[in-house]
Amino acid sequence: MTDHPDDSSPSAIAARLVWERSGAQAPTGADLTRAAAAYDRALALGRNIPRQSDKLTAPLLGPRTDIDA
């Protein structure tokens, strides 16, 4: 962890894990804050995808809640 105030937020932790699990060096400080904001935007956009139009083999109906971190 770094000393940036937002580094311990759930979104920052998730963004850091995405970078680290892909074998890359995770950003820190303001860069991590921007990565966390991008992660939040991606989750929000994913929630707007109707179940019947995604590529699952057995789509369900209703709003998506399965992609929340």
C-alpha positions, 0 to 999 in steps of 0.5 A: 500500500502507498500513502495516497488517501484513496489507495485502500478503497475497494475500487483501488484495491480491485484496480491494483489487483487487475494490474498485478494479476496480469503481471504488470506493475500496479500504478500508485497515487494519483494514477491508481485513483484514475485507474480505480475511477476507470474500473468504477466506470467499467462496472457501471457500463457493464451493469447497463448491458441487458442480460438478453443481449450479452454473450452468455449461453443461458442469459437471465432476465433483469438487471445485472448484479453479478459483476459487482466487486 
